Each structure stands twice: as C-alpha cells, then as structure tokens.
Amino acid sequence: MADQDMKDSLLGALENVIDPELGIDIVNLGLVYEVDLNDEGVAMIRMTLTSMGCPLGPVIVDQIRTALFELPEVKDVDVNIVWSPAWSKDNMSRYAKMALGVR
C-alpha cells in the first residue's frame, strides 16, 4: 500500500489529465475515487466518468497512463472505471465549480 506522499504524487500527476469536454482536470472534477501503488510498482486507479456513455473514456485512460508513467516509481498502470457511486457535480472541488460556473 502506498504512503500518503506517494498517493499525493499520484494525484498530482493525475491533475495533468484534463477532461477534454470540460477542460478541467479529473482530480478537481472528482472523478478519481482512489489511488494506490503496490509493491510491484503498479499504480491502481479507481475512478468514474461524468457519464456512462462518455465517448472519451479511452482517451482519458491513455492520458492517465502517460501522466503516471512520468513517475519513476510507476511500472504499470491499472485503471478501474466504476459507476458506483455515480459521479455528480457535488464531487467537484471548489476550483472546478468556480471554473465551470456551478453553484
């Protein structure tokens, strides 16, 4: 199990992954539910998308892999997209809500 500093590094890398439709990173959008790095160097990401029919899911997963491979500790990436709990605008950070004009 990754320590908090490593989880912060993983989340920091994921802040470089921008949702192409909304123009905000996936961390501030609240799409990332859990990050971890196991002893073999596999980064495990549990996340969702803004909608089940999101056509850009594969693009986002590719961007996640690219961003996480920038970290020397990451040897492989496993992205698990889940639909429960469902994403809502309540998941967004204050920054994302302000940027998108959500109250």
URHU-V496697 format. One record per pair of residues at least 4 apart in sequence whose ideal C-beta (glycine too) atoms are under 7 Angstrom apart, sorted by the first residue. I is the first residue (numbers start at 1). GAP is how many residues later the second one is. Records with the same first field share a line. If there is no record, write none. Layout:
I = GAP + GAP
This chain:
1 = 35
2 = 4 + 5 + 34 + 35
4 = 4
5 = 4
6 = 4 + 31 + 67
7 = 4 + 28
8 = 4
9 = 4 + 62
10 = 4 + 25 + 27 + 33 + 58
11 = 4 + 16 + 21 + 24
13 = 54 + 55 + 57 + 58
14 = 12 + 13 + 18 + 50 + 53
15 = 10 + 12
16 = 9 + 51
17 = 8 + 9 + 43 + 46 + 47 + 50
18 = 5 + 6 + 7
19 = 5 + 7 + 10 + 41
20 = 36 + 39
21 = 35
22 = 7 + 78
24 = 4 + 5 + 72 + 75 + 76
25 = 4
26 = 5 + 6 + 21 + 34
27 = 5
28 = 64 + 65 + 67 + 68
29 = 63 + 67
30 = 57 + 61 + 62 + 63
31 = 16 + 17 + 18 + 56
32 = 13 + 15
33 = 13 + 14 + 15
34 = 12
35 = 10
36 = 8
37 = 4 + 6 + 36 + 37
38 = 4 + 6
40 = 35
41 = 32 + 33 + 34 + 35
42 = 33 + 34 + 36
43 = 25 + 31 + 34
44 = 34
45 = 19 + 34 + 35
46 = 34 + 36
47 = 32 + 34
48 = 33 + 34 + 35 + 39
49 = 5 + 8 + 32 + 38
50 = 4 + 37
52 = 31
56 = 4
57 = 4 + 24
58 = 4
59 = 4
60 = 4
61 = 4 + 18
62 = 4
63 = 4
64 = 4 + 13 + 15
65 = 4 + 12
68 = 6 + 9
69 = 5 + 8
87 = 4
89 = 13
92 = 4 + 5 + 10
94 = 4
95 = 4
96 = 4
97 = 5
